[in-house]
């Protein structure tokens, strides 16, 4: 569903902002209530100033969609090497 994908993207935008602002770049798993539904940010992988992967998921009706973003570096300026929809949350359980 398009709505599930938009919710997952909205959650990813929030997660990217949180990573940029977090002192160690770590964010915890959380569910976020949005105007048209809710989505979940899965815990981030990686740490420090280097690689980090974030995944989000959202469900609308019986359809669940996932997004991932991969940072190659956080400082001095964030560089995101991938930002895309993924088919399975299993991608989020692997390391770089």
N, C-alpha and C positions, 0 to 999 in steps of 0.2 A: 504494500500500500504506500502511496505517495506520502500520506500523513505520517506513517511510521518513520519513513526516511527523513522527512523534514524535522521530526522530533529528535532523531538521532543526530542530525547535523546541528541542531540548536544546542544539544547537550555537548557536542564536541567543541563548539565555539566557546561555551562556558568553561570547559575543561582546559582548553588552550590558554585562556586568560588566567586561570588558576595556576597553571604550571609556570607561566611567566612571572606571576606575582609571588609565588611561594618561595620562602627563603632557601629551602633545599630543593625546590622544584618538585617535591612530592605532594601528591594529592591522594586522598583516600576515596574509597568506593562510596558512592552516595546516589540517592535518588532525588531528582529535581522535579518539582511541580511547575509545569508551564501552562500557559493559557489554554492550549488545546489538548493537554494530556500530560504525561510524565515520561521521563527517560532516566536512564542510569548511566553514571560514569563508573567504569570499572577501575580498580586501582591501577595506578601507573606502574610501568616497569622501568628499570634503570634508575640512575641517580646522578648526583653531582651536576657537572656542566655538560656532560656528554649524552649519549643515546638515551632516549626515552620513548616508550610507546604508550599511547593512551587508546582505550577502546570505549565505545559507548553503545548502548542498545536502547531501543524503544519499540513498543508494541502498540499497534492500533488494530482493534478487533482481534483476529487470530493470526496476524502477520507481524513478525519480529524482524527488524532491520538492524544492522550493525555498521558502525563506522570505526576507522582507525586513523590515527595520525602518528607519524614517526618524526621525532626531532633528532637531527644529527648533532646539534649543539644548542645549548640554552644561552650561553654567554659568549662574547659580549652582546651579540644580538641573536635572537632565536632563528634557527633555520629548520624549516619543516621540509623533509624530503619526500614524504608521502602523506596524502590526505585522501582517503577513498572509502567507498562502501566495501565491506567484506561479506562473504557468504556465511561465515561461521565464526563464533566467538573463540574457536580453538586457536586461531591465529594469535590471539591475545595471551595465550598461555605458553608462548615460546619466547626465547630470547633472541637478541639481535645476532 
